Amino acid sequence: MELPGRVVFEDRVLVKVARQAAATASRAGGSRLAGDKLPDVEVELAGHRARVRARVASVWPEPAADVAARVRDAVRSDLERHVGVSVDDIVVTVAAVVPRETNGRQGERKVQ
């Protein structure tokens, strides 16, 4: 049985879904060294079609192209699967590079 009506998502929901996907895919989201500003995501929505711009951090020494491709795939997949919008374009910029995590904490050194 199909119910009448439709579901409408506010823009901030799309941004939140895309930001979470970008943070997870970049593997540097939530790093103290990347700061609270990354990942930074903007979503433009026209009907059921979206354009996304994402700025993310990368973990050294991973190639920026690999990070950008992984973020693009994750953002597209999550927006299409969870929100039901088609993504026409995603521009990913690797805006920072952070050191690889050591001892469970990002960028922290152990002093003996």
Secondary structure as GFF3:
##gff-version 3
##sequence-region A 1 112
A	DSSP	alpha_helix	11	26	.	.	.	ID=ss1
A	DSSP	beta_strand	40	46	.	.	.	ID=ss2
A	DSSP	beta_strand	49	59	.	.	.	ID=ss3
A	DSSP	alpha_helix	64	78	.	.	.	ID=ss4
A	DSSP	pi_helix	79	83	.	.	.	ID=ss5
A	DSSP	beta_strand	86	98	.	.	.	ID=ss6
###
